[in-house]
Amino acid sequence: MKAFYPIPLFPTVSVTGARCALNCPYCAATLLHGMPQAPTPRLLDMLLSSLEASGARGVQISGGFDRRGKLPLDGFYNVISRHSGRLYTIAHQFLVNREEAERLAEAGVKRVDYPLTLDRRVLALRGLKASPRSVEESFYALAEAGAEPVPHILVGELAGRPSGEEEALRFAAEAGADLIVVIALTPLKGAPMRAEAPPSRVMELLRLARKLAPGEVALGCMRPPAVRKNVDPLAVKEGLIDRIVAPSPHAAPDAERYGACCSVDSGSLERFRLDRSSPR
């Protein structure tokens, strides 16, 4: 079992400030307010240099998506490239074409946190006119370019109700994803959607993920208190997960500990290992 603690060694930064064109009802850009913000290439360059100087080992490049479902990175690729040799770089990205996928890989982005859904209702809820086919094509474009997509499947995105998660899991498994991350709808202060994913539903999806996944399964950072309390220890006990972010107390006392995002590839984990005395 591996436990992940991204802060402070692997922060997430926003290249759009606090702005998101989609404003999905479960988030409404509230998550962006808590991120270090660098909405221009110069500010990102300064921020990444500061993170390196402070001892950070990696970074996730994130922010708000535009109306096409893209993190707008034009102008930022050169800055990312200058720092990706020293900072293990992950990007939060969704609907890209082949050229955009290749530019990510060429800039040194190792992995892409990919908010996978094939449910038309969810795509509409996110304010997108995209089709499930375009989601699949973007996933494969990233994989073929070498910016490996890590599917993140949000349980209960439709106000806590089933949201096509099984279909997403099956696609991720058939696509050969070496890591599938399950996260759970969580009420966020300032966002209009107040529902949350039921723990029983999260367990159901974890059991299916364990059955289907060709590689590892992770319980990711977004999950409400009820899921942390009821799912964390049970998922560990049943052997449903290989990775967990900031596990609830006593859920995984013997886990190997890493100061990183849980999406880091297995071959790179050793550089992020924490000793037992490291602060969480």
C-alpha positions in Angstrom: 0.0 0.0 0.0 1.3 3.5 -0.9 0.1 6.7 0.8 0.5 10.0 -0.9 0.9 13.5 0.6 1.2 16.1 -2.2 1.7 19.1 0.0 4.2 20.7 0.3 6.6 18.9 -2.1 4.2 18.5 -5.1 1.8 21.5 -5.3 -0.8 22.3 -7.9 -0.7 25.7 -9.6 -3.3 27.5 -11.7 -2.3 29.1 -15.0 -5.8 30.7 -15.3 -5.8 32.4 -11.9 -9.3 31.9 -10.3 -11.0 31.8 -13.7 -12.8 28.8 -15.3 -15.1 29.2 -18.3 -17.1 26.0 -17.4 -17.9 26.6 -13.7 -19.2 23.1 -13.2 -21.8 23.1 -10.5 -19.8 20.8 -8.2 -16.8 23.1 -8.2 -17.7 26.6 -9.7 -13.9 27.4 -9.8 -13.7 27.2 -6.0 -10.8 24.8 -6.1 -8.7 27.3 -8.0 -8.8 29.9 -5.2 -6.7 27.6 -3.0 -3.9 27.1 -5.6 -0.8 29.3 -6.2 -1.7 31.3 -9.2 0.4 32.1 -12.3 -1.8 33.4 -15.1 1.0 34.5 -17.3 4.1 32.7 -18.6 6.4 35.1 -16.7 4.6 34.5 -13.4 4.6 30.8 -14.0 8.4 30.9 -14.6 8.9 32.8 -11.4 6.6 30.5 -9.4 8.3 27.3 -10.6 11.7 28.8 -9.9 10.5 29.6 -6.4 9.1 26.1 -5.9 12.4 24.5 -7.0 14.4 26.8 -4.6 12.1 25.7 -1.7 12.7 22.0 -2.3 9.6 21.0 -4.4 10.1 17.8 -6.3 7.1 18.0 -8.7 4.2 20.2 -9.8 0.8 19.8 -11.3 -0.1 22.4 -13.9 -3.8 23.1 -13.6 -6.4 25.8 -13.8 -9.8 26.4 -15.3 -10.9 24.9 -18.6 -12.1 27.0 -21.6 -15.4 26.4 -23.3 -13.9 23.7 -25.5 -12.8 21.6 -22.4 -9.2 22.5 -22.6 -6.7 23.9 -20.1 -5.4 26.9 -22.2 -1.6 26.4 -22.3 -0.6 28.3 -25.4 2.3 30.5 -24.3 3.1 28.3 -21.3 4.8 25.3 -23.0 8.3 26.8 -23.2 8.1 27.7 -19.5 7.0 24.2 -18.6 9.8 22.8 -20.7 12.4 24.9 -18.9 11.4 23.4 -15.5 10.2 19.9 -16.3 13.7 18.4 -16.1 13.9 19.4 -12.4 10.2 19.2 -11.4 8.3 16.1 -12.2 5.4 17.7 -14.2 1.8 16.6 -14.4 -0.9 18.5 -16.2 -4.6 18.6 -15.6 -6.0 18.5 -19.1 -9.0 17.1 -21.0 -10.1 17.5 -24.6 -7.0 17.9 -26.7 -6.1 17.2 -30.3 -3.0 15.4 -31.5 -0.9 18.5 -31.8 -1.8 19.7 -28.3 -1.0 16.2 -26.9 2.4 16.3 -28.6 3.2 19.7 -27.3 2.5 18.5 -23.8 4.8 15.6 -24.2 7.5 17.7 -25.8 7.4 20.2 -22.9 8.2 17.3 -20.5 4.8 16.6 -19.1 5.0 13.0 -17.8 1.4 12.4 -16.9 -2.0 14.0 -17.5 -4.7 13.9 -14.9 -7.7 13.2 -17.2 -11.3 13.7 -15.9 -12.7 10.7 -17.7 -16.4 10.4 -18.4 -18.3 9.0 -21.4 -21.7 10.0 -20.1 -23.4 12.6 -22.2 -25.3 13.9 -19.2 -22.1 14.6 -17.4 -20.5 16.3 -20.4 -23.6 18.5 -20.6 -23.4 19.3 -16.9 -19.8 20.4 -17.4 -21.1 22.8 -20.1 -19.5 20.9 -23.0 -20.9 20.0 -26.4 -18.3 17.2 -26.7 -19.2 13.7 -27.6 -18.0 10.5 -25.9 -16.0 9.8 -29.0 -14.0 13.0 -28.7 -13.2 12.1 -25.0 -11.9 8.7 -26.2 -9.9 10.3 -29.1 -8.3 12.8 -26.7 -7.3 10.0 -24.3 -5.6 8.0 -27.1 -3.9 11.2 -28.5 -2.3 11.8 -25.1 -1.3 8.1 -24.7 0.2 8.0 -28.2 2.1 11.3 -27.7 3.7 10.0 -24.5 1.9 12.4 -22.0 0.3 9.4 -20.3 -3.3 10.0 -19.3 -4.3 8.9 -15.8 -8.1 8.5 -15.8 -9.8 10.2 -12.8 -13.3 8.9 -12.4 -15.6 11.1 -10.3 -18.2 9.1 -8.5 -21.6 10.7 -8.2 -21.0 13.7 -10.5 -24.7 14.0 -11.2 -25.6 15.3 -7.8 -24.5 12.1 -6.1 -26.4 9.8 -8.4 -24.8 7.1 -10.7 -23.1 9.0 -13.5 -21.8 6.5 -16.0 -18.8 5.5 -13.9 -18.9 1.8 -14.9 -18.6 2.7 -18.6 -15.6 5.0 -17.8 -14.0 2.2 -15.8 -14.4 -0.3 -18.6 -13.0 2.1 -21.2 -10.0 2.9 -19.0 -9.3 -0.8 -18.4 -9.6 -1.7 -22.1 -7.3 1.2 -23.0 -4.7 -0.3 -20.7 -4.4 2.5 -18.2 -1.6 1.5 -15.7 -3.4 3.5 -13.0 -7.1 4.3 -12.5 -7.9 7.0 -9.9 -11.3 7.0 -8.2 -12.5 10.2 -6.6 -15.8 11.1 -5.0 -18.2 14.1 -5.3 -17.5 16.4 -2.3 -19.6 19.5 -1.4 -17.3 22.5 -1.8 -17.8 25.8 -0.1 -19.1 28.3 -2.7 -20.2 25.7 -5.2 -24.0 25.3 -5.8 -24.0 21.5 -5.8 -24.3 20.3 -2.2 -24.7 16.5 -2.8 -21.9 14.0 -2.2 -21.1 10.5 -3.3 -22.5 7.8 -1.1 -19.8 5.6 0.5 -21.6 2.5 -0.6 -21.4 3.7 -4.3 -17.7 4.4 -3.9 -17.1 0.9 -2.6 -19.1 -0.5 -5.5 -17.0 1.3 -8.0 -13.7 0.4 -6.2 -14.7 -3.3 -6.3 -15.4 -3.1 -10.0 -12.2 -1.2 -10.6 -10.2 -3.8 -8.8 -11.8 -6.5 -11.0 -11.2 -4.7 -14.3 -8.0 -2.6 -13.9 -5.0 -4.0 -15.7 -2.7 -2.0 -13.3 -3.1 -0.1 -10.1 -6.1 1.5 -8.5 -6.0 4.7 -6.4 -8.4 6.4 -4.1 -7.7 10.0 -4.9 -7.7 13.3 -3.1 -11.3 14.4 -3.6 -13.6 12.5 -1.2 -16.0 13.7 1.5 -15.5 13.0 5.2 -18.0 10.1 5.1 -16.0 8.4 2.4 -12.7 8.9 4.3 -14.2 7.5 7.4 -16.1 4.5 6.0 -14.4 3.7 2.7 -10.7 4.3 3.4 -10.2 1.5 6.0 -12.5 -1.0 4.2 -10.9 -0.4 0.8 -7.5 -1.1 2.3 -8.7 -4.1 4.2 -10.3 -5.7 1.1 -7.2 -5.0 -1.0 -9.2 -2.8 -3.5 -6.6 -0.1 -3.8 -2.9 0.2 -4.3 -2.6 3.9 -3.6 -4.5 6.4 -1.4 -4.1 10.1 -0.9 -3.9 11.3 2.7 -5.6 8.2 4.2 -7.9 8.6 7.2 -6.2 8.0 10.6 -5.3 4.3 11.1 -6.6 3.3 7.7 -3.1 2.4 6.3 -0.6 2.6 9.2 2.0 0.5 7.4 1.8 2.2 4.0 4.9 3.4 2.1 4.7 7.2 2.2 5.4 9.5 -0.7 5.4 13.3 -1.0 3.8 13.4 -4.4 0.6 13.4 -6.5 -0.8 9.9 -6.6 -0.6 9.9 -10.5 3.3 9.7 -10.5 4.4 6.6 -12.5 5.7 3.7 -10.6 9.2 3.9 -12.0 9.6 7.5 -10.6 8.3 7.0 -7.1 11.5 6.4 -5.3 12.5 10.1 -5.6 9.4 11.1 -3.7 9.6 8.6 -0.8 9.2 10.1 2.7 10.9 8.6 5.7 8.7 7.8 8.8 9.7 11.1 10.5 8.6 13.3 7.6 5.7 15.6 8.4 2.4 14.8 6.7 
